[in-house]
Amino acid sequence: MLRIARTRDLDAVRALDRVIFVEASGDYPVEPDCGAWWLALDGGEPVGFAGARRLTREPDFAVLERAGVLESHRGLGLHRRLIRARLRWARASGLAGVLTYTTPDNAPSANALIRAGFRLDAPPWRWAGPQFAYWRAEL
């Protein structure tokens, strides 16, 4: 049974990060103090993760942190479910919206964000760098 659960088990999140993003691990390490984290679980086994945190620059907004799903579990809608879990958290936190970014070639993530109500954005400050596509959802 697949389910999404909020977690404080940052060791599990870090372990998945290293497996899912083999080449990129270390470029953007998972930080335990950056907000809230969720695991996608298959029968209790972690198969995906995602994080979100409030922005200090725009306190009424959150940013979706790194997210990933094991290759064996892609195509099952887990990324979309992780996005929805973080949007529910942002709404419950009284936030006005959510920002995130993707690499320009990451069509599956972009499509999941579009289905969740995100639109392309051109923020005045591009925190991840100019080469990324930025997304915004008003809540």
Sine and cosine of phi, psi and omega as CSV:
sin_phi,cos_phi,sin_psi,cos_psi,sin_omega,cos_omega
0.00,0.00,0.78,-0.63,0.01,-1.00
-1.00,-0.05,0.73,-0.69,0.05,-1.00
-0.51,-0.86,0.32,-0.95,0.04,-1.00
-0.92,-0.38,0.73,-0.69,-0.02,-1.00
-0.64,-0.77,0.67,-0.74,0.11,-0.99
-0.92,0.39,0.58,-0.82,-0.08,-1.00
-0.64,-0.77,0.41,-0.91,0.18,-0.98
-0.92,-0.40,0.07,1.00,-0.03,-1.00
-0.99,0.12,0.98,0.18,-0.03,-1.00
-0.94,0.35,-0.36,0.93,0.08,-1.00
-0.91,0.43,-0.66,0.75,0.04,-1.00
-0.91,0.42,-0.65,0.76,0.02,-1.00
-0.89,0.45,-0.74,0.67,0.00,-1.00
-0.88,0.48,-0.66,0.75,-0.01,-1.00
-0.89,0.46,-0.70,0.71,0.04,-1.00
-0.90,0.43,-0.65,0.76,0.02,-1.00
-0.84,0.55,-0.70,0.71,-0.01,-1.00
-0.92,0.40,-0.57,0.82,-0.01,-1.00
-0.97,0.23,-0.71,0.70,-0.08,-1.00
-0.95,0.30,-0.66,0.76,-0.06,-1.00
-0.93,-0.36,0.85,0.52,-0.09,-1.00
-0.77,0.63,-0.77,0.64,-0.06,-1.00
-0.97,0.24,-0.48,0.88,-0.11,-0.99
-0.99,-0.12,-0.21,0.98,-0.04,-1.00
-0.82,0.57,0.71,-0.70,-0.03,-1.00
0.99,-0.17,-0.38,0.92,0.02,-1.00
-0.97,0.26,-0.42,0.91,-0.03,-1.00
-0.47,-0.88,0.97,0.23,-0.12,-0.99
-0.91,0.41,0.54,-0.84,0.07,-1.00
-0.94,0.35,0.83,-0.56,-0.03,-1.00
-0.95,-0.31,0.78,-0.63,-0.07,-1.00
-0.92,0.38,-0.38,0.92,-0.08,-1.00
-0.99,-0.14,0.28,0.96,-0.11,-0.99
-1.00,-0.05,0.18,0.98,0.06,-1.00
0.73,-0.68,-0.76,-0.65,-0.10,-1.00
-0.91,-0.40,0.54,-0.84,-0.01,-1.00
-0.74,-0.67,0.51,-0.86,0.01,-1.00
-0.76,-0.65,0.50,-0.86,0.14,-0.99
-0.89,-0.45,0.62,-0.79,0.24,-0.97
-1.00,-0.04,0.80,-0.61,-0.09,-1.00
-0.87,-0.50,0.65,-0.76,0.10,-0.99
-0.87,-0.49,0.98,-0.21,-0.04,-1.00
0.87,0.48,0.53,0.85,0.00,-1.00
1.00,-0.04,-0.21,0.98,0.01,-1.00
-1.00,-0.02,0.78,-0.62,0.03,-1.00
-0.91,0.41,0.79,-0.61,0.00,-1.00
-0.80,-0.60,-0.06,1.00,0.02,-1.00
-0.25,-0.97,0.24,-0.97,-0.01,-1.00
-0.46,-0.89,0.30,-0.95,0.08,-1.00
-0.28,-0.96,0.46,-0.89,0.01,-1.00
-0.72,-0.70,0.27,-0.96,0.07,-1.00
-0.46,-0.89,0.48,-0.87,0.06,-1.00
-0.50,-0.87,0.43,-0.90,0.10,-0.99
-0.93,0.37,0.55,-0.83,0.08,-1.00
-1.00,0.06,0.66,-0.75,0.08,-1.00
-0.99,0.16,-0.51,0.86,-0.03,-1.00
-0.96,0.29,-0.56,0.83,0.05,-1.00
-0.75,-0.66,1.00,0.07,-0.16,-0.99
-0.89,0.46,-0.26,0.96,0.05,-1.00
-1.00,0.05,0.07,1.00,-0.03,-1.00
-0.82,-0.57,0.41,-0.91,0.14,-0.99
-0.90,-0.44,0.31,-0.95,0.13,-0.99
-0.87,-0.49,0.70,-0.72,0.09,-1.00
-0.98,0.21,0.83,-0.55,0.01,-1.00
-0.99,0.13,-0.09,-1.00,0.00,-1.00
-0.78,0.62,0.59,-0.81,0.03,-1.00
-0.56,-0.83,0.50,-0.87,0.04,-1.00
-0.28,-0.96,0.42,-0.91,0.02,-1.00
-0.75,-0.66,0.69,-0.72,0.04,-1.00
-0.82,0.57,0.59,-0.81,-0.02,-1.00
-0.81,0.59,-0.61,0.79,-0.02,-1.00
-0.90,0.44,-0.29,0.96,-0.06,-1.00
-0.89,-0.46,0.20,0.98,0.04,-1.00
-0.97,0.24,0.47,-0.89,0.00,-1.00
1.00,0.05,0.08,1.00,-0.02,-1.00
-0.97,-0.26,0.10,1.00,0.01,-1.00
0.99,0.11,0.20,0.98,-0.05,-1.00
-0.93,0.38,-0.62,0.78,0.03,-1.00
-0.88,0.48,-0.69,0.72,0.05,-1.00
-0.88,0.48,-0.66,0.75,0.01,-1.00
-0.92,0.40,-0.60,0.80,0.06,-1.00
-0.92,0.40,-0.61,0.79,0.07,-1.00
-0.89,0.46,-0.74,0.67,-0.02,-1.00
-0.88,0.48,-0.63,0.78,0.02,-1.00
-0.88,0.48,-0.66,0.75,-0.02,-1.00
-0.96,0.30,-0.54,0.84,0.09,-1.00
-0.92,0.39,-0.64,0.77,0.07,-1.00
-0.87,0.49,-0.69,0.73,0.04,-1.00
-0.86,0.50,-0.71,0.70,-0.01,-1.00
-0.89,0.46,-0.69,0.73,0.04,-1.00
-0.89,0.46,-0.73,0.68,-0.01,-1.00
-0.90,0.44,-0.42,0.91,0.04,-1.00
-1.00,0.10,0.00,1.00,0.03,-1.00
0.97,0.25,0.39,0.92,-0.03,-1.00
-0.99,0.13,0.41,-0.91,-0.03,-1.00
-1.00,0.05,-0.38,0.92,-0.04,-1.00
-0.10,-1.00,0.01,-1.00,-0.06,-1.00
-0.68,-0.73,0.65,-0.76,0.06,-1.00
-0.88,-0.47,0.43,-0.90,0.13,-0.99
-0.29,-0.96,-0.05,-1.00,0.05,-1.00
-0.50,-0.87,0.33,-0.94,0.09,-1.00
-0.68,-0.73,0.29,-0.96,0.19,-0.98
-0.95,0.31,0.52,-0.86,-0.06,-1.00
-0.86,0.51,-0.42,0.91,-0.04,-1.00
-1.00,-0.08,0.12,0.99,-0.04,-1.00
-1.00,-0.07,0.96,0.29,-0.03,-1.00
-0.88,0.48,-0.65,0.76,0.01,-1.00
-0.86,0.51,-0.68,0.73,0.03,-1.00
-0.92,0.38,-0.69,0.72,0.02,-1.00
-0.86,0.52,-0.70,0.72,0.00,-1.00
-0.90,0.43,-0.64,0.77,0.04,-1.00
-0.90,0.44,-0.64,0.77,0.03,-1.00
-0.91,0.41,-0.68,0.73,0.02,-1.00
-0.87,0.49,-0.71,0.70,0.03,-1.00
-0.88,0.47,-0.45,0.89,0.00,-1.00
-1.00,0.05,0.03,1.00,0.07,-1.00
0.98,-0.19,0.12,0.99,0.04,-1.00
-0.98,0.18,0.49,-0.87,0.08,-1.00
-0.78,-0.63,0.47,-0.88,0.07,-1.00
-0.83,0.55,0.58,-0.81,-0.05,-1.00
-0.73,-0.69,0.38,-0.92,0.09,-1.00
-0.80,-0.60,0.96,0.26,-0.05,-1.00
-0.91,0.41,0.50,-0.86,0.02,-1.00
-0.92,0.39,-0.41,0.91,0.05,-1.00
-0.86,-0.52,0.86,-0.50,-0.04,-1.00
-0.98,-0.21,1.00,0.06,-0.16,-0.99
-0.89,0.46,-0.47,0.88,-0.02,-1.00
-1.00,-0.03,-0.25,0.97,-0.01,-1.00
0.82,-0.57,0.31,-0.95,-0.09,-1.00
-0.95,0.30,-0.27,0.96,-0.08,-1.00
-0.99,0.11,-0.01,1.00,-0.07,-1.00
-0.99,-0.14,0.40,-0.92,0.15,-0.99
-1.00,-0.04,0.78,-0.63,-0.04,-1.00
-0.97,-0.26,0.58,-0.81,-0.09,-1.00
-0.77,-0.64,0.51,-0.86,-0.04,-1.00
-0.63,-0.78,0.66,-0.75,0.12,-0.99
-0.75,-0.66,0.81,-0.59,0.10,-0.99
-1.00,0.07,0.62,-0.79,-0.01,-1.00
-0.97,-0.23,0.00,0.00,0.00,0.00
